[in-house]
């Protein structure tokens, strides 16, 4: 069984170009399923029946696991069994009868224009390299809408100061070119001039002069959010949501936003249209004489 899992993970890594984080998730989900099968004295994926899958899902639900997490685990098993059948390791696919649990659509949290401006324009009292780095991080996140994982993997050579674009490595190791605004570029120039360890290829560094971590970026965002007294749970992903929402509010088309965000499917980007529709409804109710 472990050999089949290894072949599946190798397939996802080498042929599908999935990220290490995604691979770790798949491995964890399938390993949890194997532990469940051991309880039922099942030692072969071929012997798994529909009832076993239902039992696994029921156990997850009884553990008060979130529907979204259960849905992800079901999706992992579906992909795994599809792989096993395609490689002729097994003959039947019991997951074909399993439907993923419906997850209530949750609209992403985002900042208003005034809130993001307040966050970006917090006065820097100390002009040391770390303060300049923090300002540059916030500006780049809002200017480009990139993920925090993409931000920490940016290298000096990824910035094109002439064409005002950056090269981003997204999910599945896919590269894309994203425009970056002049304000963010100027912040980067100021930071790069002062940053230590000039030989380090990665752009954003920690206090030891090495590549910064996602956790550190999250702490930076939290720190400056507290200064602004924004009564919201703000993360780097909140700034990404804000980037997308503000673009659509100002007339950008969905396909453009999809490309900028690096979404593989347009359906992923469509969630932001709900936010703009809600805003339109609020404006309608406020200004139309019979809006309420």
C-alpha positions as CSV (number, residue, x, y, z in Angstrom):
1,X,0.0,0.0,0.0
2,X,2.8,2.4,0.9
3,X,4.5,1.7,-2.5
4,X,1.3,2.7,-4.3
5,X,1.1,5.9,-2.3
6,X,4.7,6.7,-3.1
7,X,4.1,6.2,-6.9
8,X,1.0,8.5,-6.6
9,X,3.0,11.3,-4.9
10,X,5.8,10.9,-7.4
11,X,3.2,11.3,-10.2
12,X,1.7,14.4,-8.6
13,X,5.2,15.9,-8.1
14,X,6.9,15.1,-11.4
15,X,4.0,15.1,-13.9
16,X,1.4,17.4,-12.3
17,X,4.1,19.8,-10.8
18,X,2.2,20.1,-7.5
19,X,3.8,22.1,-4.7
20,X,5.4,20.5,-1.6
21,X,2.6,21.8,0.5
22,X,0.0,20.2,-1.7
23,X,1.9,16.9,-1.8
24,X,2.1,16.9,2.0
25,X,-1.6,17.3,2.2
26,X,-2.4,14.4,-0.2
27,X,0.1,12.1,1.7
28,X,-1.5,13.0,5.1
29,X,-5.1,12.5,3.8
30,X,-4.3,9.0,2.3
31,X,-2.2,8.0,5.3
32,X,-5.2,8.8,7.5
33,X,-7.4,6.6,5.3
34,X,-4.9,3.7,5.6
35,X,-5.0,3.9,9.4
36,X,-8.8,3.6,9.1
37,X,-8.5,0.6,6.8
38,X,-6.1,-1.1,9.3
39,X,-8.9,-0.8,12.0
40,X,-11.1,-2.7,9.6
41,X,-8.4,-5.3,8.8
42,X,-8.2,-4.2,5.2
43,X,-4.7,-4.4,3.7
44,X,-5.4,-3.9,0.0
45,X,-6.9,-0.9,-1.8
46,X,-8.7,-3.3,-4.2
47,X,-10.8,-4.7,-1.3
48,X,-12.2,-1.3,-0.3
49,X,-15.9,-1.1,-0.7
50,X,-18.4,1.8,-0.9
51,X,-19.4,1.1,2.7
52,X,-15.8,1.5,3.9
53,X,-15.6,4.9,2.4
54,X,-18.9,5.9,4.0
55,X,-17.5,4.6,7.3
56,X,-14.4,6.7,6.9
57,X,-16.4,9.9,6.1
58,X,-18.7,9.2,9.1
59,X,-15.7,8.9,11.4
60,X,-14.4,12.2,10.2
61,X,-17.8,13.9,10.8
62,X,-18.1,12.4,14.3
63,X,-14.7,14.0,15.1
64,X,-16.3,17.4,14.5
65,X,-14.0,18.0,11.5
66,X,-15.0,20.9,9.3
67,X,-16.9,20.1,6.1
68,X,-14.2,21.9,4.0
69,X,-11.5,19.6,5.5
70,X,-13.6,16.5,4.9
71,X,-14.3,17.6,1.3
72,X,-10.5,18.0,0.8
73,X,-9.9,14.4,2.1
74,X,-12.6,13.0,-0.1
75,X,-11.1,14.8,-3.1
76,X,-7.7,13.3,-2.2
77,X,-9.1,9.8,-2.2
78,X,-10.9,10.4,-5.5
79,X,-7.7,11.5,-7.2
80,X,-5.8,8.6,-5.6
81,X,-8.2,5.9,-6.8
82,X,-8.4,7.5,-10.2
83,X,-4.7,7.2,-10.4
84,X,-4.7,3.5,-9.2
85,X,-7.3,2.6,-11.9
86,X,-5.5,4.5,-14.6
87,X,-2.2,2.6,-13.8
88,X,-4.1,-0.7,-13.6
89,X,-3.0,-1.3,-10.0
90,X,-6.7,-2.0,-9.2
91,X,-9.8,-2.7,-11.4
92,X,-12.6,-0.9,-9.7
93,X,-13.0,2.6,-8.3
94,X,-15.3,2.7,-5.2
95,X,-15.0,6.5,-4.9
96,X,-17.1,7.1,-8.1
97,X,-20.2,6.7,-5.9
98,X,-19.0,9.2,-3.3
99,X,-20.1,12.8,-3.5
100,X,-18.0,15.4,-1.8
101,X,-19.8,17.3,1.0
102,X,-21.2,20.6,0.0
103,X,-19.3,23.5,1.7
104,X,-21.2,26.7,2.3
105,X,-19.6,29.4,0.2
106,X,-17.7,31.8,2.4
107,X,-16.9,35.2,1.0
108,X,-13.3,36.3,1.5
109,X,-12.5,39.0,4.0
110,X,-11.0,42.2,2.5
111,X,-10.1,45.8,3.4
112,X,-11.8,48.9,2.2
113,X,-9.7,51.4,0.2
114,X,-9.3,53.7,3.3
115,X,-8.2,50.7,5.5
116,X,-5.6,49.5,3.1
117,X,-4.2,53.0,2.6
118,X,-4.0,53.5,6.4
119,X,-2.1,50.2,6.6
120,X,0.3,51.1,3.8
121,X,1.0,54.7,5.0
122,X,1.8,54.0,8.7
123,X,4.7,56.4,9.4
124,X,8.1,54.7,9.7
125,X,9.9,56.2,12.7
126,X,13.0,54.1,12.3
127,X,14.5,54.0,8.8
128,X,16.4,50.8,9.5
129,X,16.4,48.0,6.9
130,X,13.8,45.9,8.7
131,X,11.3,48.7,8.7
132,X,12.0,49.4,5.0
133,X,11.5,45.6,4.4
134,X,8.2,45.6,6.2
135,X,6.9,48.6,4.2
136,X,8.1,46.9,0.9
137,X,6.3,43.6,1.8
138,X,3.0,45.4,2.4
139,X,3.3,47.4,-0.7
140,X,4.2,44.4,-2.9
141,X,1.4,42.3,-1.5
142,X,-1.2,45.0,-2.3
143,X,0.4,46.1,-5.6
144,X,0.6,42.5,-7.1
145,X,-1.9,40.4,-5.2
146,X,0.6,37.5,-5.0
147,X,0.4,34.7,-2.4
148,X,2.6,34.9,0.7
149,X,4.3,31.7,-0.5
150,X,5.1,33.4,-3.8
151,X,6.3,36.5,-2.0
152,X,8.9,34.8,0.2
153,X,10.3,33.0,-2.9
154,X,10.8,36.1,-4.9
155,X,14.5,36.7,-5.9
156,X,16.3,39.9,-6.7
157,X,16.5,38.8,-10.3
158,X,12.7,38.4,-10.5
159,X,12.2,42.2,-10.4
160,X,12.3,44.0,-13.7
161,X,12.5,47.7,-12.6
162,X,12.5,48.9,-16.3
163,X,9.3,47.2,-17.4
164,X,7.8,47.4,-13.9
165,X,6.9,43.7,-13.7
166,X,7.9,40.8,-11.5
167,X,8.3,37.1,-12.2
168,X,6.3,34.9,-9.8
169,X,6.5,31.2,-9.2
170,X,3.0,30.0,-8.4
171,X,1.3,26.8,-7.6
172,X,2.6,23.8,-9.5
173,X,5.8,25.7,-10.1
174,X,4.1,27.7,-12.8
175,X,5.6,31.0,-13.6
176,X,3.7,34.2,-14.5
177,X,4.5,37.8,-15.1
178,X,2.7,40.3,-12.8
179,X,2.8,44.2,-13.1
180,X,4.0,46.1,-10.0
181,X,3.3,49.7,-9.2
182,X,5.8,52.5,-8.9
183,X,5.2,53.0,-5.2
184,X,6.0,49.4,-4.5
185,X,9.1,49.5,-6.7
186,X,10.4,52.6,-5.0
187,X,9.9,50.9,-1.6
188,X,11.8,47.9,-2.9
189,X,14.7,50.1,-4.2
190,X,15.0,51.8,-0.8
191,X,14.9,48.4,1.0
192,X,17.4,46.7,-1.3
193,X,19.9,49.5,-0.8
194,X,19.8,49.0,3.0
195,X,19.4,45.2,3.3
196,X,22.2,43.1,4.7
197,X,23.7,40.0,3.1
198,X,23.9,41.4,-0.4
199,X,24.9,38.0,-1.8
200,X,21.5,36.4,-0.8
201,X,19.5,35.7,-4.0
202,X,16.1,35.8,-2.2
203,X,14.5,39.3,-1.9
204,X,13.0,39.4,1.5
205,X,15.3,38.5,4.4
206,X,14.9,37.8,8.1
207,X,16.9,39.3,10.9
208,X,19.7,36.8,10.3
209,X,20.0,37.8,6.7
210,X,18.4,34.6,5.3
211,X,15.1,34.0,3.4
212,X,12.1,35.1,5.4
213,X,9.3,32.6,6.3
214,X,5.6,32.8,5.7
215,X,5.1,32.9,9.5
216,X,7.3,36.0,9.7
217,X,5.3,37.8,7.0
218,X,2.1,37.0,8.8
219,X,3.5,38.5,12.0
220,X,4.5,41.6,10.1
221,X,1.0,42.1,8.7
222,X,-0.5,41.6,12.1
223,X,1.9,44.0,13.7
224,X,1.0,46.9,11.4
225,X,-2.7,46.0,11.4
226,X,-2.7,46.6,15.2
227,X,-1.2,50.1,14.6
228,X,-4.1,51.0,12.4
229,X,-6.7,49.7,14.8
230,X,-8.5,47.9,11.9
231,X,-11.1,45.7,13.6
232,X,-10.6,42.8,11.2
233,X,-8.5,39.6,11.1
234,X,-6.0,40.7,8.5
235,X,-3.5,38.2,7.0
236,X,-1.4,38.4,3.8
237,X,-4.2,36.5,2.1
238,X,-6.6,39.3,3.2
239,X,-4.4,41.8,1.2
240,X,-4.6,39.4,-1.8
241,X,-8.4,39.4,-1.6
242,X,-8.3,43.2,-1.2
243,X,-6.2,43.5,-4.4
244,X,-8.7,41.4,-6.4
245,X,-11.8,43.1,-5.0
246,X,-10.5,46.6,-5.7
247,X,-9.5,45.8,-9.3
248,X,-13.1,44.5,-10.0
249,X,-14.6,47.5,-8.2
250,X,-12.8,49.7,-10.6
251,X,-13.8,47.9,-13.8
252,X,-11.2,45.2,-14.3
253,X,-12.6,42.1,-16.1
254,X,-12.7,38.7,-14.4
255,X,-10.2,37.0,-16.9
256,X,-7.6,39.7,-16.2
257,X,-7.9,39.3,-12.5
258,X,-7.8,35.5,-12.9
259,X,-4.5,35.8,-14.8
260,X,-3.0,38.3,-12.2
261,X,-3.9,36.0,-9.3
262,X,-2.6,32.9,-11.0
263,X,-5.9,31.0,-10.7
264,X,-6.1,27.9,-12.9
265,X,-9.9,28.0,-13.1
266,X,-12.1,31.1,-13.6
267,X,-14.6,29.6,-11.1
268,X,-12.0,30.3,-8.3
269,X,-11.9,33.9,-9.3
270,X,-15.7,34.3,-9.6
271,X,-16.1,34.4,-5.8
272,X,-14.9,38.0,-6.0
273,X,-17.9,38.9,-8.1
274,X,-20.1,38.2,-5.1
275,X,-18.3,41.0,-3.3
276,X,-18.8,43.5,-6.0
277,X,-22.5,42.5,-6.4
278,X,-23.0,43.0,-2.7
279,X,-21.5,46.5,-3.0
280,X,-23.7,47.3,-5.9
281,X,-26.8,46.2,-4.0
282,X,-25.7,48.4,-1.0
283,X,-25.3,51.5,-3.3
284,X,-28.6,50.7,-5.0
285,X,-30.4,50.6,-1.7
286,X,-28.7,53.8,-0.6
287,X,-29.4,55.9,-3.6
288,X,-32.4,54.6,-5.4
289,X,-35.7,56.2,-4.2
290,X,-37.4,52.8,-4.0
291,X,-34.3,50.8,-3.2
292,X,-35.5,49.7,0.2
